[in-house]
Amino acid sequence: MNRDAATYLTIHKRLAEMFTKELMGNGMDESRYWESYIIINDMRISLNIDPPKKDVYGYQQEALSRRVIYAGVTRRWYPDGWRYFATLLLDGPAPVKHYYDGELLHPLGKGKVGHDIGTQTMASCGDNNVSLYELADRVKGIDRELRILNRAMDRSSRAMNPGMFDKDGQIIPINRLPADKLTKHGKRKWVKSKRYCQLESERRSLYREQKEMRICQHNELCNKLLPEICLHLK
């Protein structure tokens, strides 16, 4: 069995308030998959599936041709709001990508190879090949954008909530704040400007992009190691 996150769902008014829907047995619960649709109770939601010309290696079409065992819905935050994705658990071995001539895109070799994985780099050693890779190097640009956004949000928060900070710029302890600065539950009552909310939305989207970039680069590295190192082994 393999898990395949298909393309995102068309936004539905009643879906806007829904959180992640856990995987359930297909046809055994209120959530199920049927002919490019996700059906939740009485809602029938169409999937935005890539056309065949974009599915170059036929991976998506092969995956969707399998029998669906479980179906669920997850959501991710983008600059324009929530996007909903269908998560399917499929029967059978994982689909593989092929070139037009039938050759495997990521062939799997035989043999042994050693990996030394650190916090930022990974070293790989085979019989005839030694390599050093930097892990998720493309997230550095996102880290810089996050630092800029955090500084801008801090400036906006200080401008909108001067009573929360003392003359040295430090946050006043909550037990020294007046009652009008606290909620009825005893928590701080922060005032957020429209600009702050916009920056907060951008930061949330960057965190999601950063997470997906790390996962994507880790998967790309795995696919790169298989033909470059494993095929050198006897």
C-alpha positions in Angstrom: 0.0 0.0 0.0 1.1 3.6 -0.5 -0.1 7.0 0.4 -0.7 9.5 -2.4 -1.7 13.1 -1.7 -3.7 14.1 -4.8 -4.2 17.6 -6.1 -6.1 20.1 -3.9 -9.9 20.2 -3.7 -12.1 22.9 -5.0 -12.9 25.3 -2.2 -16.4 24.8 -0.9 -18.3 27.2 1.4 -19.1 24.5 3.9 -15.5 23.2 3.8 -14.1 26.6 5.0 -14.8 25.7 8.6 -13.5 22.1 8.4 -10.2 20.9 9.8 -8.3 17.9 8.7 -10.5 14.8 8.1 -8.8 11.7 9.2 -8.4 8.7 6.9 -11.5 6.4 6.9 -12.4 3.2 5.2 -13.5 4.1 1.6 -17.3 3.6 1.5 -17.5 2.7 5.2 -17.7 6.3 6.6 -19.2 9.7 5.8 -16.0 10.5 3.8 -15.2 8.5 0.7 -13.6 8.7 -2.8 -15.6 7.9 -6.0 -14.7 8.7 -9.6 -12.5 11.8 -9.0 -14.9 13.1 -6.3 -14.6 13.3 -2.5 -18.0 12.7 -0.9 -18.5 13.9 2.7 -22.0 13.3 4.0 -24.2 15.0 1.4 -21.3 17.1 -0.2 -19.8 15.9 -3.5 -16.6 17.8 -4.2 -14.6 17.5 -7.4 -10.8 17.1 -7.5 -8.6 19.3 -9.5 -6.5 16.6 -11.2 -3.7 17.5 -13.5 -4.4 16.7 -17.2 -2.4 13.9 -18.9 0.0 16.4 -20.6 1.2 17.6 -17.2 1.5 14.1 -15.8 4.6 13.5 -17.9 5.6 10.1 -16.3 2.0 8.9 -15.8 2.5 8.6 -12.1 -0.8 10.3 -11.1 -2.9 8.3 -13.6 -1.3 5.1 -12.5 -1.9 5.9 -8.8 -5.6 6.9 -9.3 -6.2 3.6 -11.2 -5.5 1.7 -8.0 -8.3 0.6 -5.6 -8.8 3.2 -2.9 -8.8 1.7 0.6 -9.0 4.9 2.7 -9.9 8.5 1.9 -9.4 11.7 3.8 -9.0 15.4 3.5 -6.2 17.7 4.8 -5.9 21.5 4.5 -2.9 23.8 4.0 -2.6 27.5 4.4 -1.6 29.6 1.3 -1.4 33.4 0.8 -5.0 33.3 -0.6 -6.4 31.2 2.2 -7.0 27.5 2.9 -6.6 24.9 0.2 -7.9 21.4 0.7 -6.2 18.2 -0.4 -7.5 14.7 -0.9 -5.4 12.1 0.9 -5.8 8.5 -0.5 -4.4 5.2 0.7 -4.1 2.9 -2.3 -3.9 -0.8 -2.7 -0.8 -2.5 -4.2 2.8 -1.5 -4.7 3.8 2.1 -5.1 3.6 3.5 -8.7 7.0 4.1 -10.4 8.0 6.7 -12.9 9.2 5.7 -16.4 10.7 7.5 -19.4 8.8 7.3 -22.7 11.0 4.3 -23.7 10.0 2.4 -20.6 13.3 2.9 -18.7 13.0 3.7 -15.0 13.4 7.3 -14.0 14.9 6.3 -10.6 16.3 2.8 -10.9 17.1 0.8 -7.7 20.5 -0.8 -7.4 21.6 -3.7 -5.3 24.3 -3.7 -2.7 25.3 -1.9 0.5 26.0 1.8 1.0 26.8 3.8 4.2 25.3 7.1 5.2 26.5 9.5 7.9 23.6 11.9 8.5 24.3 15.2 10.4 22.1 18.2 11.2 23.0 20.0 8.0 24.9 17.6 5.8 25.0 13.9 4.8 27.9 11.9 3.7 27.4 8.8 1.5 30.0 6.1 0.7 29.8 3.2 -1.7 32.4 0.9 -3.2 33.2 3.4 -6.0 31.6 6.6 -5.0 31.9 9.0 -2.0 29.6 12.1 -1.8 28.8 14.9 0.6 25.4 16.6 0.4 23.9 19.7 2.1 20.4 18.9 3.5 17.6 21.2 2.4 19.8 24.0 1.2 17.0 25.8 -0.6 15.2 26.8 2.7 17.9 29.4 3.5 16.1 32.0 1.3 12.9 31.2 3.2 14.7 31.7 6.6 15.8 35.2 5.5 12.2 36.1 4.5 10.9 34.8 7.9 13.4 37.0 9.8 12.3 40.1 7.9 8.6 39.3 8.5 9.2 38.7 12.2 11.0 42.0 12.6 8.1 43.8 10.8 5.5 42.1 12.9 7.4 43.0 16.1 7.5 46.7 15.0 3.8 46.6 14.3 3.0 45.0 17.6 4.9 47.5 19.6 3.3 50.4 17.7 -0.2 49.0 18.3 0.4 47.9 21.9 2.6 50.5 23.7 1.1 49.7 27.1 2.5 46.2 26.9 6.1 47.3 26.9 8.1 49.3 29.4 10.5 52.2 28.6 13.3 49.7 27.9 11.3 47.9 25.3 10.7 44.8 27.4 7.3 43.1 27.8 5.7 44.0 31.1 4.9 41.0 33.2 1.3 40.0 33.1 0.8 40.5 36.9 1.8 44.2 36.5 -0.6 45.0 33.6 -3.8 46.9 34.2 -7.2 45.2 33.9 -8.0 46.9 30.6 -5.0 45.1 29.0 -6.2 41.7 30.0 -9.1 39.5 28.7 -11.7 38.0 31.0 -9.6 34.9 31.1 -6.6 36.8 32.4 -4.6 36.7 29.2 -3.0 39.6 27.3 -5.3 41.6 25.0 -3.2 42.2 22.0 -4.3 44.7 19.3 -3.5 43.6 15.8 -3.5 46.0 12.8 -4.5 45.0 9.3 -0.9 45.1 8.3 0.0 42.8 11.2 -2.7 40.3 10.2 -1.4 40.4 6.6 2.2 39.7 7.7 0.9 36.9 10.0 -0.8 35.3 7.0 2.4 35.5 4.9 4.5 34.0 7.7 2.1 31.1 8.1 2.3 30.4 4.4 6.1 30.6 4.5 6.2 28.1 7.4 4.1 25.7 5.2 6.4 26.3 2.2 9.5 25.7 4.3 8.1 22.4 5.6 7.2 21.2 2.1 10.5 22.3 0.7 12.4 20.2 3.2 10.3 17.2 2.5 10.7 17.7 -1.3 14.5 18.1 -1.1 14.8 15.0 1.1 12.8 13.0 -1.4 14.9 14.4 -4.3 18.1 13.4 -2.5 16.8 9.9 -2.0 16.0 9.6 -5.7 19.5 11.0 -6.5 21.3 8.6 -4.2 19.7 5.5 -5.7 21.2 5.7 -9.3 24.4 7.5 -8.3 25.6 5.3 -5.5 23.6 2.1 -5.5 24.2 1.3 -9.2 28.0 1.4 -8.6 27.7 -1.5 -6.1 28.2 -5.1 -7.2 
